[in-house]
Every structure is written in structure tokens, then in C-alpha cells.
Amino acid sequence: MSIRRYLTLILLSVITLITFAAAIQGYRSSMAKATSVFDNQLRSLTFVLVDITDLGTQSIQPQTSAAFVFQIWQQDKLIVNSHPALDTAITEFKSEFSEHNFLAQRWRTYGHFFESSKKWVLVAQPLNSRFELSEQMILAAVTPLVFCIPLLTIIIFLLVSSGLRPLRLLSENLRNKKVDDFSPILLQNQRNELSPVLDTLNQLFERLNAAFSREKRFASDAAHELRTPLSVLKINAHNLAIELNDPSNTNMQYLQLGIERMSHVVEQILLLNRTNPEQYQGQFEYFDPASLCQTVITSLFPQIEAKKQEIELLGKVAKINGDEFSLGILLQNLISNASKYSPEGSLIRVTLKSLNKRVIIQIEDTGPGIDESEYQRVFERFYRIGGDRHNTNVSGCGLGLAISQHIAELHKATIKLSRSKQLSGLSVELLLPQSDPNE
């Protein structure tokens, strides 16, 4: 549940609860006030009725909905009666308030003795009239509040939304930040409660910026510090092989292969770091993927020709929006793997096609392929099927597909592995989103 909805429901519930609690208390107060007012009326009524002329035992004609009834007694004799059905005293001959049942309802009664005329005046009023008055008073007070609850709901919702607006602005600022943007967040009309959060976030951005800067410097320094010694070592190994004048020296061959493999691992590690989607800043533009495939195949042709393999490029698709340099690295990894793991004299096929608003670049080979259970693991860093030495005796470091996965994520693309139906080897499909250059 959102904070806005939670606060709105809580505030509305509290207001509703307090309103009905106030209504109950108001009802009790109204009853007490009505009792006091009507009791004073009954007391005053006795002073008015005592001066009625003596009518003997003649009774006043009763009314069906009388507001009160009364009796006047003198020397234990009923001399005035407001209702013919009341032939006995409606209350005790005491100067006090009480309640009695007669004429099929509950009455509030009062009696008063006048010493000058030796008369008892007894009066009574129905209790239901008092209840009706109290109910009307409380309903008159509560009804507007009840009808105002929907309006209060809207007002509370708007006020809570206004109060939470700085949080929404902060969320939008964070969502719109680029992966390499570590600048501080500044909000106008900043609330005091939000200041500690902003200070903490800005301090975090500052630390992250320092950490990423150190990592970038490390990649740059590592490129210099590792490449140069390896180049020197490679030259010295070559010169040493010439001095020994023994091309068949196994130890020297292993040394040269080890240096080559170390150089390859260093280059792949640096490339993996550079192509990280959170750090890599590619230059996206529209280009022809068929032309890029031709360029990659041309650069890899010596490797393909050395194994007497054939490679064909089929299909043509519309231009795509992407970073041509990084996609070239991805395609180079995939086509190079197809050549490495396919036997001599085999066929490699690169196919371009469009399907469901996606551009698909498919690379198929005639190699041993990959077991379906390994499809996810081969994208892990340094993971190779069969360990450090592949079962095809092809050396590698297990970073090529991890780099390819980074580049695919950078382009919001996916890499799909399957068994090639025509060439029986591995089929790798790169699914790129297709966009309109005119947009």
C-alpha cells in the first residue's frame, strides 16, 4: 500500500471515529440538557396551573397527543383532571421528579404543594418527546459532518499528495539519472524531513563516483602496466627461440603459448570491464548490420581460411540503432567461436532477418554444439565447458560470451542459444530491437 493511500485511510478513519464519538457524547449531553430544560418547564407549569379556577371534579377534554397531563388535588380530593382515564394520583405527593408508567407510555412526573391554597399540583410529560428532541438536535449537528466525509476524503487526499510531492520529485530525479551521473540531487522547496535523506543520497553518490573513478583508473593503469611487460616478454621469447635455433623445443613452444594466452586473458579482462553496461558509454547511431557483419568476417578471414572453412552471409535487414564498435566486438566473439569449435573444412553461416519488430543475426556452425543444460552457465565469467581446456583442445579463458552478454544488455538485446537444424552445430541468435530512423 502506498504512503498516500495509507495516510488518507488513517486520517479519514480517525476523523470518522472522532465524529461518531462526538455524536455519542453530544447525544448524552443533549439528553442531560433536555432533561434540565423540560424539568424546569414542569416546575414552572405547576405555578401556572395552581391558579386555575376550581372546576370541581369536571375534567378538561383530553387531547390525543398532549404534551403533558396534570392533576390538582385539594384535601385528598381530585378537583381538576386533564384526562378522564386518570382517576388516581399520577405520582406520589412529594415535591420531587420521578418516572411512572400510565396511559401505555413512560412519563416524567413532578408534584408541588402550595401552602397558601392547600393544593397539590401534579404534572407529567411523555419521555419520548424528550428523546425525539435530543435525537433531532444530534442529527442536526452530525448530519452535515456525515455528508462532508466524501468532501473531506478528497481534501485529505489532495493535501497528502501535496505533502508527498517532494518524495515524488526525488523519485523522478533518481529514475531519470543516467548510470554514470553521480551529481548531487537538489530539490526546490525542500522539506526539513527530507533533508537527511537527500544528504545521505548525495554522500552515497559522492562515494560511488570516487569508487567508479578508481575503477576506471585501474582499468587504464592495468592496460598500460600489463600490456607492456607482456609485449616485452613476447619479444624476448621470440628472440630466445631464434638464439636457440631449435624450433622443435617443446619448452619454448609452451612458453610462447603461455605468453599468448596470458595476453589474450588480459585483453579479455580489460574488454569485459570496458563493456560493462553501467560504465560503457557507447555512441548510438543508425547503421547497416549487414555491412558490419562483412567487416567482421573480413577481419576473421585469416583464421577461417587457416582451417579451410567456408563462411556465408545471407539476408539483409533495415538499419538498426546501436553502438557499432561494441556490436562489432560481439559479432567477432560469436563468429570467432564458431570458427574455433568447428572442424576443418566446415561451413559457418551468418543469417540476417527481421521478425516481430526485431532484427535477428543468427550464426550457425557444424561444431559439437553445447548441451542445453549449459546454455545459461556459458555466459558466466571464466566458465568453460570441461574446465580450463575445452574438450575440443581449443584454449580460452571463458570471457567471450560474458563480454557478448554485456554488449547485448547495453543494446537491450538478448542472445539465444539452440541446436542448428541445418548444420547440426550450435545456433546463436542475437535479437536486437528494431527502431525507425525517422522517429
C-alpha positions in Angstrom: 0.0 0.0 0.0 1.3 3.5 -0.9 2.1 6.1 1.8 -0.5 8.4 0.2 -3.3 5.8 0.4 -2.2 4.7 3.9 -2.3 8.3 5.3 -5.6 9.1 3.6 -7.3 6.0 5.0 -5.8 6.6 8.5 -6.8 10.2 8.7 -10.3 9.5 7.3 -10.8 6.7 9.8 -9.7 8.9 12.7 -12.0 11.7 11.6 -14.9 9.3 11.2 -14.2 7.7 14.6 -13.9 11.1 16.3 -17.1 12.3 14.6 -19.2 9.4 15.8 -17.6 9.5 19.3 -18.6 13.2 19.4 -22.1 12.3 18.2 -22.5 9.9 21.1 -21.2 12.4 23.6 -23.4 15.0 22.1 -26.4 12.8 22.4 -25.7 12.3 26.1 -25.2 16.0 26.6 -28.3 16.8 24.7 -30.3 14.4 26.8 -29.0 15.9 30.0 -29.7 19.4 28.8 -33.2 18.5 27.5 -34.0 16.9 30.9 -32.9 20.0 32.7 -34.9 22.3 30.4 -38.1 20.2 30.5 -37.9 19.7 34.3 -37.8 23.4 34.7 -40.8 23.7 32.4 -42.7 21.1 34.5 -41.8 23.1 37.7 -43.0 26.4 36.1 -46.1 24.7 34.9 -47.2 23.9 38.4 -47.2 27.6 39.3 -49.4 28.3 36.3 -51.9 25.6 36.9 -52.4 26.3 40.6 -54.4 29.5 39.7 -56.9 27.7 37.6 -60.5 28.3 38.9 -61.9 25.4 40.9 -63.9 23.4 38.4 -64.9 20.8 40.9 -64.5 17.2 39.5 -65.1 18.5 36.0 -62.3 17.2 33.7 -60.7 19.1 30.7 -61.3 17.3 27.4 -58.2 15.2 26.7 -56.0 15.5 23.5 -54.7 12.6 21.7 -51.2 13.9 21.5 -51.0 16.0 24.6 -47.6 17.5 25.5 -48.3 17.0 29.2 -51.1 15.9 31.6 -51.8 17.4 35.1 -54.0 17.0 38.2 -54.9 19.3 41.0 -55.7 17.8 44.4 -57.1 19.5 47.4 -57.6 17.8 50.7 -57.1 14.3 49.1 -59.7 15.2 46.5 -59.2 15.4 42.8 -60.6 18.8 41.7 -59.0 19.2 38.3 -58.0 16.4 35.9 -56.7 16.7 32.3 -57.5 13.2 31.3 -60.7 11.2 32.3 -58.8 7.9 32.5 -56.6 9.2 35.3 -58.7 8.9 38.4 -55.8 8.3 40.7 -52.7 10.4 41.5 -50.2 10.2 38.7 -47.3 10.4 41.1 -46.7 10.5 44.8 -47.5 13.6 46.8 -43.8 14.7 47.1 -42.0 17.7 45.7 -39.6 15.7 43.5 -39.2 14.4 40.0 -39.8 10.8 39.2 -40.9 8.5 36.3 -44.0 6.4 36.1 -45.9 4.3 33.6 -49.5 5.1 32.6 -51.6 5.6 29.5 -49.4 3.0 27.8 -46.2 5.0 27.9 -43.4 6.3 30.2 -43.9 9.7 31.9 -41.7 12.2 33.7 -43.7 13.5 36.7 -43.4 16.3 39.3 -45.6 17.3 42.2 -45.7 20.6 44.2 -47.6 21.6 47.2 -48.9 25.2 47.6 -49.3 26.0 51.3 -51.5 29.1 50.7 -54.2 27.2 48.9 -53.6 23.8 50.3 -53.3 22.3 46.8 -51.1 19.6 45.2 -50.4 20.2 41.5 -49.2 17.1 39.8 -47.8 17.3 36.2 -46.4 14.7 33.8 -44.7 14.8 30.4 -44.0 11.9 28.0 -40.3 10.9 27.9 -40.4 10.1 24.2 -40.8 13.7 23.4 -37.6 14.4 25.2 -35.8 11.6 23.3 -37.1 12.9 20.0 -35.9 16.4 20.7 -32.4 15.1 21.7 -32.3 12.9 18.5 -33.3 15.8 16.3 -30.6 18.0 17.9 -27.8 15.5 17.5 -28.9 14.6 13.9 -28.9 18.3 13.0 -25.4 18.6 14.3 -24.0 15.3 12.9 -25.7 15.1 9.5 -23.6 17.9 7.9 -20.5 16.1 9.1 -21.5 12.8 7.7 -22.3 14.4 4.3 -19.0 16.2 4.4 -16.9 12.9 4.8 -16.7 12.4 0.9 -15.5 16.0 0.6 -13.1 15.5 3.5 -11.7 12.4 1.7 -10.9 14.4 -1.4 -9.4 17.3 0.6 -7.3 14.9 2.7 -6.1 13.0 -0.5 -5.1 16.3 -2.1 -3.3 17.5 1.0 -1.4 14.3 1.5 -0.5 14.2 -2.2 0.8 17.8 -1.9 2.8 16.8 1.2 4.3 13.8 -0.5 5.2 15.8 -3.7 8.9 16.2 -2.6 9.2 12.4 -2.4 7.7 12.0 -5.9 10.1 14.6 -7.2 13.0 12.8 -5.6 11.8 9.5 -7.1 11.6 11.1 -10.6 15.1 12.6 -10.2 16.5 9.2 -9.2 14.7 7.4 -12.0 15.9 9.9 -14.7 19.5 9.8 -13.6 21.9 8.1 -16.0 24.1 5.3 -14.9 27.2 7.5 -14.9 25.5 10.5 -13.4 26.7 10.9 -9.7 25.9 14.6 -9.4 24.1 15.8 -6.2 20.3 16.0 -6.2 18.9 19.4 -5.5 15.2 20.0 -4.8 13.3 23.3 -4.6 11.1 24.0 -1.6 12.8 21.1 0.2 11.1 19.8 3.3 13.0 19.5 6.6 12.2 15.8 7.0 13.6 15.1 3.5 17.0 16.9 4.1 18.6 13.9 5.9 17.6 11.6 3.1 19.0 13.9 0.4 22.2 14.4 2.3 22.7 10.7 2.7 21.9 10.0 -1.0 24.3 12.8 -2.1 27.1 11.4 0.1 26.4 8.0 -1.4 26.7 9.4 -4.9 30.0 11.0 -4.0 31.4 7.8 -2.7 30.2 5.9 -5.7 31.7 8.5 -8.0 35.0 8.1 -6.3 34.8 4.3 -6.5 34.0 4.3 -10.2 36.7 6.8 -10.9 39.2 4.5 -9.1 37.9 1.5 -11.1 38.3 3.4 -14.4 41.8 4.5 -13.5 42.6 0.9 -12.6 41.5 -0.3 -16.0 43.6 2.3 -17.7 46.6 1.6 -15.5 46.2 -2.1 -15.8 46.2 -1.8 -19.6 49.5 0.0 -19.5 51.2 -2.0 -16.7 50.2 -5.4 -18.1 50.4 -5.0 -21.9 53.9 -3.5 -21.9 55.6 -6.3 -19.9 53.8 -9.0 -21.9 54.9 -7.4 -25.1 58.5 -7.3 -23.9 58.2 -10.9 -22.7 56.8 -12.0 -26.1 59.7 -10.3 -28.0 62.3 -11.8 -25.7 60.8 -15.3 -26.0 60.9 -14.9 -29.8 64.5 -13.7 -29.7 65.4 -16.6 -27.4 63.9 -19.1 -29.8 66.0 -17.7 -32.6 69.1 -17.9 -30.5 68.5 -21.5 -29.5 67.9 -22.3 -33.2 65.7 -25.2 -32.2 62.1 -24.7 -33.5 61.1 -28.1 -32.1 61.9 -27.1 -28.5 58.8 -28.1 -26.5 59.5 -25.9 -23.5 59.9 -22.9 -25.8 56.7 -23.6 -27.5 54.9 -23.9 -24.2 56.4 -20.6 -23.1 55.2 -18.8 -26.2 51.8 -20.3 -26.0 51.6 -19.3 -22.3 52.5 -15.7 -23.1 49.9 -15.6 -25.9 47.3 -17.0 -23.6 48.2 -14.5 -20.9 48.0 -11.6 -23.4 44.6 -12.9 -24.5 43.3 -13.1 -20.9 44.5 -9.6 -20.1 42.8 -8.2 -23.2 39.6 -10.0 -22.5 39.5 -8.9 -18.8 40.0 -5.3 -19.9 37.4 -5.6 -22.6 35.0 -7.1 -20.1 35.5 -4.2 -17.8 35.1 -1.6 -20.6 31.9 -3.1 -22.0 30.1 -3.2 -18.6 26.6 -1.7 -19.3 26.9 0.5 -16.2 30.2 2.1 -17.4 30.4 1.8 -21.1 29.3 5.0 -23.0 28.5 3.9 -26.5 27.8 6.2 -29.4 24.5 5.0 -30.7 23.7 5.7 -34.3 21.9 4.0 -37.2 24.0 1.7 -39.3 23.6 -1.3 -41.6 24.2 -4.6 -39.7 25.0 -6.4 -43.0 27.9 -4.1 -43.6 29.1 -4.6 -40.0 28.9 -8.4 -40.5 31.0 -8.1 -43.7 33.7 -6.1 -41.8 33.9 -8.6 -39.0 34.1 -11.6 -41.4 36.9 -9.8 -43.3 38.9 -9.3 -40.1 38.4 -13.0 -39.2 39.0 -14.4 -42.6 42.7 -15.4 -42.0 41.5 -17.5 -39.0 38.7 -19.1 -41.1 41.0 -19.7 -44.1 43.6 -21.3 -42.0 41.1 -24.1 -41.1 39.9 -24.3 -44.7 36.4 -23.3 -43.6 33.7 -21.6 -45.6 31.5 -18.8 -44.4 28.4 -17.3 -46.0 26.4 -14.2 -45.2 22.7 -14.4 -46.1 19.9 -11.9 -45.9 19.6 -8.2 -45.5 17.6 -6.1 -42.9 16.9 -2.5 -42.2 19.3 -0.3 -40.3 19.5 -0.6 -36.5 20.3 1.9 -33.8 23.3 0.8 -31.7 27.0 1.3 -30.9 28.7 -0.1 -34.0 32.1 -0.6 -32.2 30.8 -2.8 -29.3 28.4 -4.8 -31.6 31.4 -5.5 -33.8 33.2 -7.0 -30.8 30.1 -9.1 -30.0 29.9 -10.4 -33.6 33.6 -11.0 -33.6 33.4 -13.2 -30.5 30.5 -15.2 -31.8 31.9 -15.8 -35.3 35.3 -16.5 -33.9 33.9 -19.1 -31.5 32.0 -20.7 -34.5 35.3 -21.0 -36.3 37.3 -22.2 -33.4 34.9 -25.0 -32.4 34.0 -26.2 -35.9 36.2 -28.8 -37.7 38.4 -28.0 -40.7 36.6 -27.7 -44.0 33.2 -27.0 -42.3 30.6 -24.3 -43.1 29.7 -21.3 -41.0 26.5 -19.5 -41.8 25.6 -15.9 -40.8 21.9 -15.0 -41.5 20.1 -11.7 -41.1 16.4 -11.5 -40.8 13.5 -9.4 -39.3 10.7 -10.9 -37.1 8.2 -9.3 -34.8 9.9 -5.8 -34.8 13.3 -7.4 -34.1 16.4 -7.7 -36.1 17.9 -11.2 -35.8 21.5 -12.0 -36.5 21.9 -15.8 -36.5 25.3 -17.6 -36.5 25.3 -21.4 -37.1 28.3 -23.8 -37.2 28.9 -27.5 -37.6 30.8 -27.9 -34.3 29.8 -30.2 -31.4 27.4 -27.6 -30.0 26.5 -27.1 -26.4 24.3 -29.2 -24.2 21.0 -27.5 -23.3 21.8 -27.7 -19.6 24.8 -25.4 -20.1 23.0 -22.6 -22.0 22.9 -20.3 -19.0 26.2 -21.2 -17.5 28.3 -20.4 -20.5 27.6 -16.7 -20.0 29.2 -16.7 -16.6 32.7 -15.2 -16.3 35.6 -17.6 -16.6 33.3 -20.6 -17.1 34.3 -23.1 -19.8 32.7 -26.4 -20.5 35.1 -29.1 -19.5 37.3 -26.8 -17.4 40.3 -24.8 -18.5 40.9 -26.9 -21.5 37.9 -27.4 -23.7 37.2 -30.9 -24.9 38.0 -29.7 -28.4 41.5 -28.7 -27.2 40.8 -25.1 -28.0 42.3 -22.8 -25.4 40.4 -19.9 -24.0 39.6 -18.0 -20.8 35.8 -18.2 -20.7 35.1 -14.4 -21.1 34.0 -14.1 -24.7 30.3 -14.9 -24.1 30.3 -12.8 -20.8 31.6 -9.8 -22.9 28.9 -10.6 -25.5 26.2 -10.6 -22.8 27.4 -7.2 -21.5 27.1 -5.7 -25.0 23.7 -7.3 -25.6 22.4 -5.8 -22.3 23.8 -2.4 -23.4 21.6 -2.6 -26.5 18.6 -4.2 -24.7 19.0 -7.2 -26.8 19.0 -10.9 -26.0 21.3 -13.8 -27.0 19.5 -17.2 -27.6 21.3 -20.5 -27.9 19.9 -23.6 -29.6 20.9 -26.5 -31.8 21.2 -25.6 -35.5 18.6 -27.6 -37.5 20.5 -27.4 -40.8 24.2 -27.5 -39.8 23.6 -29.6 -36.6 26.1 -27.5 -34.6 25.4 -24.5 -32.3 23.0 -21.8 -33.3 23.4 -18.4 -31.7 20.7 -15.8 -32.3 21.2 -12.1 -31.4 17.8 -10.5 -31.1 18.1 -6.7 -31.4 15.1 -4.3 -31.1 14.2 -2.7 -34.4 13.6 1.1 -34.5 12.6 3.6 -37.1 15.4 6.0 -38.2 12.7 8.7 -38.9 11.5 8.8 -35.3 
